[in-house]
């Protein structure tokens, strides 16, 4: 009798012992739309795997910046992260494809490009030991500051912030004749207050969320780049899951990414409308100035393609999708 009881207890405990915990870090603050969708996906995973897989998030940068998260993933302290394209490009250069300067001008163009490029990027990540569970748009970044930027003369002498590790942005602004000031994102608010920087490149929703909008009076109506975030999982952790559980995880996070795309687009539209009500002036660039900025961006892309920093095949696929006629 005691032997039978022991067998029953072990059979009940076995699923608990086999449970896999996926620890994922992100800079997204708790309570944000990103975290709401990520937690919803985690709940779907737990239910769909009957508790065999649990996803635990570390929001708000508590695990460190993207570079620290990547290091902790290599050490096995974390299994995944929601990371920027600039940091992931150190592992997989094509990760920055969507954020190349002036590659897109609308969300519809991004959607057409992603239909062909997402699978190509997923394969590239897999070859480098990472599983791409999702990619979600953060929105289009624009130049914003305390003065108009309609002409070359108005852009001269601006004190422009760029993320410290965003080499593509740094190259683009330098090609356009602007000397950017690379800083960690956490230093920007104070730098705007002290006047160390007077111009930033960000999405409208990002400017509001980070409370930069109080120092912004003008926005140049020219989308510079499309910002994305990737949810990646270390392939060793992925392979510990059964095929059935992998399917549940992939489906849940893919759906969360699609919901985020729709939410983020609405959030950016709402943030821009709110900023306009508070006095933001959206300025069209002089045609010659807009052409100059686009030429600077094309120069950077051409050099990256020629040097192998970005895959010519991936770039060609994206451009072909963008140029395709819009479906009715």
For each residue, the residues with C-beta under 8 A, 3 or more apart:
1: 4 5
2: 5 6
3: 6 7
4: 1 7 8
5: 1 2 8 9
6: 2 3 9 10
7: 3 4 10 11
8: 4 5 11 12
9: 5 6 12 13
10: 6 7 13 14
11: 7 8 14
12: 8 9 15
13: 9 10 16 17
14: 10 11 17 18
15: 12 18 19 50 51 52
16: 13 19 51
17: 13 14
18: 14 15 52
19: 15 16 51 52 53 54
20: 52 53 54 237 240 241 245
21: 54 55 56 79
22: 53 54 55 56 79 80 233 237 249
23: 56 58 77 78 79 80
24: 38 55 56 57 58 78 79 80 81 82 231 233
25: 57 58 59 61 62 63 64 69 72 78 80 81 82
26: 34 35 38 57 58 59 60 61 81 82
27: 59 60 61 65 66 82
28: 32 34 35 38 59 60 82 229
29: 32 35 59 60 209
30: 35 59 60
31: 35 36
32: 28 29 35 36 59 209
33: 36 37 260 263 264 267
34: 26 28 37 38 82 136 229 260
35: 26 28 29 30 31 32 38 39 57 59
36: 31 32 33 39 40
37: 33 34 40 41 256 257 259 260 263
38: 24 26 28 34 35 41 42 57 82 231 256
39: 35 36 42 43 57
40: 36 37 43 44 256
41: 37 38 44 45 55 252 253 255 256
42: 38 39 45 46 54 55 56 57 252
43: 39 40 46 47
44: 40 41 47 48 248 251 252 255
45: 41 42 48 49 53 54 55 248 249 252 253
46: 42 43 49 51 53 54 55
47: 43 44 50
48: 44 45 248 251 252
49: 45 46 52 53 244 245 248 249
50: 15 47
51: 15 16 19 46 54
52: 15 18 19 20 49 242 245
53: 19 20 22 45 46 49 241 245 248 249
54: 19 20 21 22 42 45 46 51
55: 21 22 24 41 42 45 46 249
56: 21 22 23 24 42
57: 24 25 26 35 38 39 42
58: 23 24 25 26 62 63 78
59: 25 26 27 28 29 30 32 35 62
60: 26 27 28 29 30
61: 25 26 27 64 65
62: 25 58 59
63: 25 58 68 69 72 78 81
64: 25 61 67 68 69 72
65: 27 61 68 69 87 184
66: 27 69 70 81 83 84 86 87 88 165
67: 64 70 71 87 165
68: 63 64 65 71 72
69: 25 63 64 65 66 72 73 78 81 83
70: 66 67 73 74 81 83 87 88 90 91
71: 67 68 74 75
72: 25 63 64 68 69 75 77 78
73: 69 70 76 77 78 79 80 81 234
74: 70 71 234
75: 71 72
76: 73 79 234 236
77: 23 72 73
78: 23 24 25 58 63 69 72 73 81 234
79: 21 22 23 24 73 76 233 234 237
80: 22 23 24 25 73 133 231 232 233 234 237
81: 24 25 26 63 66 69 70 73 78 231 232
82: 24 25 26 27 28 34 38 229 230 231
83: 66 69 70 87 88 229 230 232
84: 66 87 88 163 229 230
85: 88 89 95 96 97 98 99 227 228 230
86: 66 89 96 99 163 165 166 167 168
87: 65 66 67 70 83 84 90 165
88: 66 70 83 84 85 91 92 95 96 230 232
89: 85 86 92 93 94 95 96
90: 70 87
91: 70 88 95 128 130
92: 88 89 95 124 125 128 130
93: 89 96 308 309 310 311
94: 89 97 120 121 124 310 311 314
95: 85 88 89 91 92 121 124 125 230
96: 85 86 88 89 93 99 100 168 310
97: 85 94 100 117 121 310 311 314 315 318
98: 85 103 104 110 113 114 117 135 137 226 228 318
99: 85 86 96 168 225 226 227 228
100: 96 97 103 168 225 297 300 301 304 310 315
101: 168 169 172 224 225 296 297 300 301
102: 105 223 224 225 293 294 297 298
103: 98 100 113 225 226 297 301 318 319 322
104: 98 109 110 113 140 223 226 322
105: 102 109 223
106: 109 110
107: 110 111 137 265
108: 111 112 326
109: 104 105 106 112 113 321 322
110: 98 104 106 107 113 114 137 226
111: 107 108 114 115
112: 108 109 115 116 321 322 324 326
113: 98 103 104 109 110 116 117 317 318 321 322
114: 98 110 111 117 118 135
115: 111 112 118 321
116: 112 113 119 120 317 318 320 321
117: 97 98 113 114 120 121 314 317 318 321
118: 114 115 121 122 135
119: 116 122 123
120: 94 116 117 123 124 313 314 317
121: 94 95 97 117 118 124 125 132 135 314
122: 118 119 125 126 132
123: 119 120 126 127
124: 92 94 95 120 121 127 128 311 314
125: 92 95 121 122 128 130 131 132 230 232
126: 122 123 129 130 131 132 235
127: 123 124
128: 91 92 124 125
129: 126 234 235 236
130: 91 92 125 126 232 233 234 235
131: 125 126 232 233 234 235 238
132: 121 122 125 126 135 230 231 232
133: 80 231 232 233 249 250 253 254 257
134: 230 231 253 254 256 257
135: 98 114 118 121 132 228 229 230 231 257
136: 34 228 229 231 257 260 261 264
137: 98 107 110 226 227 228 260 261 264 265
138: 203 205 206 227 228 229 264
139: 203 204 205 206 226 227 264 265 267 268
140: 104 203 223 224 225 226 227 268
141: 201 202 203 206 223 224 225 226 227
142: 201 202 203 204 219 220 221 222 223 224
143: 149 160 199 200 201 219 220 222 224
144: 199 200 201 202 207 212 216 218 219 220
145: 149 158 160 198 199 200 216 217 218
146: 198 199 215 216 217 218
147: 154 158 198 217 218
148: 154 218 220 281 283
149: 143 145 154 155 158 199 218 220 283 285
150: 154 220 283 284 285 286 289
151: 154 155 285 286 289
152: 155 156 177 288 289 292
153: 156
154: 147 148 149 150 151
155: 149 151 152 158 176 177 178 289
156: 152 153 177
157:
158: 145 147 149 155 178 198 199
159: 181 195 196 197 198 199
160: 143 145 173 178 179 180 181 197 199 200 201
161: 180 181 182 183 188 191 197 199 200 201
162: 166 169 170 173 180 181 182 183 201
163: 84 86 166 169 182 183 184 185
164: 182 183 184
165: 66 67 86 87 182
166: 86 162 163 169 170 182
167: 86 170 171
168: 86 96 99 100 101 171 172 225 300 304
169: 101 162 163 166 172 173 180 201 224 225
170: 162 166 167 173 174 180 182
171: 167 168 174 175 300 303
172: 101 168 169 175 176 224 296 297 300
173: 160 162 169 170 176 178 179 180 296
174: 170 171 177 178 179 180
175: 171 172 296 297 299 300
176: 155 172 173 292 293 296
177: 152 155 156 174
178: 155 158 160 173 174
179: 160 173 174
180: 160 161 162 169 170 173 174
181: 159 160 161 162 191 196 197
182: 161 162 163 164 165 166 170
183: 161 162 163 164 187 188 191 197
184: 65 163 164 187
185: 163 188 210
186: 189
187: 183 184 190 191
188: 161 183 185 191 192 197 200 210 212
189: 186 192 193 210 211 212
190: 187 193 194 196
191: 161 181 183 187 188 194 195 196 197
192: 188 189 195 196 197 198 200 212 215
193: 189 190 215
194: 190 191
195: 159 191 192 198
196: 159 181 190 191 192
197: 159 160 161 181 183 188 191 192 200
198: 145 146 147 158 159 192 195 215
199: 143 144 145 146 149 158 159 160 161
200: 143 144 145 160 161 188 192 197 207 212 216
201: 141 142 143 144 160 161 162 169 224 225
202: 141 142 144 206 207 210 212
203: 138 139 140 141 142 206 207 227 268 271
204: 139 142 207 208 219 268 269 271 272 275
205: 138 139 208 209 264 267 268 270 271
206: 138 139 141 202 203 209 210 227
207: 144 200 202 203 204 210 212 213 216 271 275
208: 204 205 211 212 213 271 274 275
209: 29 32 205 206
210: 185 188 189 202 206 207
211: 189 208 214
212: 144 188 189 192 200 202 207 208 215 216
213: 207 208 216 275 278 280
214: 211
215: 146 192 193 198 212
216: 144 145 146 200 207 212 213 219 275 280
217: 145 146 147 279 280 281
218: 144 145 146 147 148 149 280 281 282 283
219: 142 143 144 204 216 275 280 281 282 283
220: 142 143 144 148 149 150 283 285
221: 142 282 283 284 285
222: 142 143 285 290 293
223: 102 104 105 140 141 142 226
224: 101 102 140 141 142 143 169 172 201 293 297
225: 99 100 101 102 103 140 141 168 169 201
226: 98 99 103 104 110 137 139 140 141 223
227: 85 99 137 138 139 140 141 203 206
228: 85 98 99 135 136 137 138
229: 28 34 82 83 84 135 136 138
230: 82 83 84 85 88 95 125 132 134 135
231: 24 38 80 81 82 132 133 134 135 136 253 257
232: 80 81 83 88 125 130 131 132 133
233: 22 24 79 80 130 131 133 237 238
234: 73 74 76 78 79 80 129 130 131 237 238
235: 126 129 130 131 238 239
236: 76 129 239 240
237: 20 22 79 80 233 234 240 241
238: 131 233 234 235 241 246
239: 235 236
240: 20 236 237
241: 20 53 237 238 245 246 249
242: 52 245 246
243: 246 247
244: 49 247 248
245: 20 49 52 53 241 242 248 249
246: 238 241 242 243 249 250
247: 243 244 250 251
248: 44 45 48 49 53 244 245 251 252
249: 22 45 49 53 55 133 241 245 246 252 253
250: 133 246 247 253 254
251: 44 48 247 248 254 255
252: 41 42 44 45 48 248 249 255 256
253: 41 45 133 134 231 249 250 256 257
254: 133 134 250 251 257 258
255: 41 44 251 252 258 259
256: 37 38 40 41 134 252 253 259 260
257: 37 133 134 135 136 231 253 254 260 261
258: 254 255 261 262
259: 37 255 256 262 263
260: 33 34 37 136 137 256 257 263 264
261: 136 137 257 258 264 265
262: 258 259 265 266
263: 33 37 259 260 266 267
264: 33 136 137 138 139 205 260 261 267 268
265: 107 137 139 261 262 268 269
266: 262 263 269 270
267: 33 139 205 263 264 270 271
268: 139 140 203 204 205 264 265 271 272
269: 204 265 266 272 273
270: 205 266 267 273 274
271: 203 204 205 207 208 267 268 274 275
272: 204 268 269 275 276 280 282
273: 269 270 276 277
274: 208 270 271 277 278
275: 204 207 208 213 216 219 271 272 278 280
276: 272 273 279 280 282
277: 273 274
278: 213 274 275
279: 217 276
280: 213 216 217 218 219 272 275 276
281: 148 217 218 219
282: 218 219 221 272 276
283: 148 149 150 218 219 220 221
284: 150 221
285: 149 150 151 220 221 222 289 290 293
286: 150 151 289 290
287: 290 291
288: 152 291 292
289: 150 151 152 155 285 286 292 293
290: 222 285 286 287 293 294
291: 287 288 294 295
292: 152 176 288 289 295 296
293: 102 176 222 224 285 289 290 296 297
294: 102 290 291 297 298
295: 291 292 298 299
296: 101 172 173 175 176 292 293 299 300
297: 100 101 102 103 172 175 224 293 294 300 301
298: 102 294 295 301 302
299: 175 295 296 302 303
300: 100 101 168 171 172 175 296 297 303 304
301: 100 101 103 297 298 304 305 310 315
302: 298 299 305 306
303: 171 299 300 306 307 309
304: 100 168 300 301 307 309 310
305: 301 302 308 309 310 312 315
306: 302 303
307: 303 304
308: 93 305 311
309: 93 303 304 305
310: 93 94 96 97 100 301 304 305 314 315
311: 93 94 97 124 308 314 315
312: 305 315 316
313: 120 316 317
314: 94 97 117 120 121 124 310 311 317 318
315: 97 100 301 305 310 311 312 318 319
316: 312 313 319 320
317: 113 116 117 120 313 314 320 321
318: 97 98 103 113 116 117 314 315 321 322
319: 103 315 316 322 323
320: 116 316 317 323 324
321: 109 112 113 115 116 117 317 318 324
322: 103 104 109 112 113 318 319
323: 319 320
324: 112 320 321
325:
326: 108 112
327:
328:
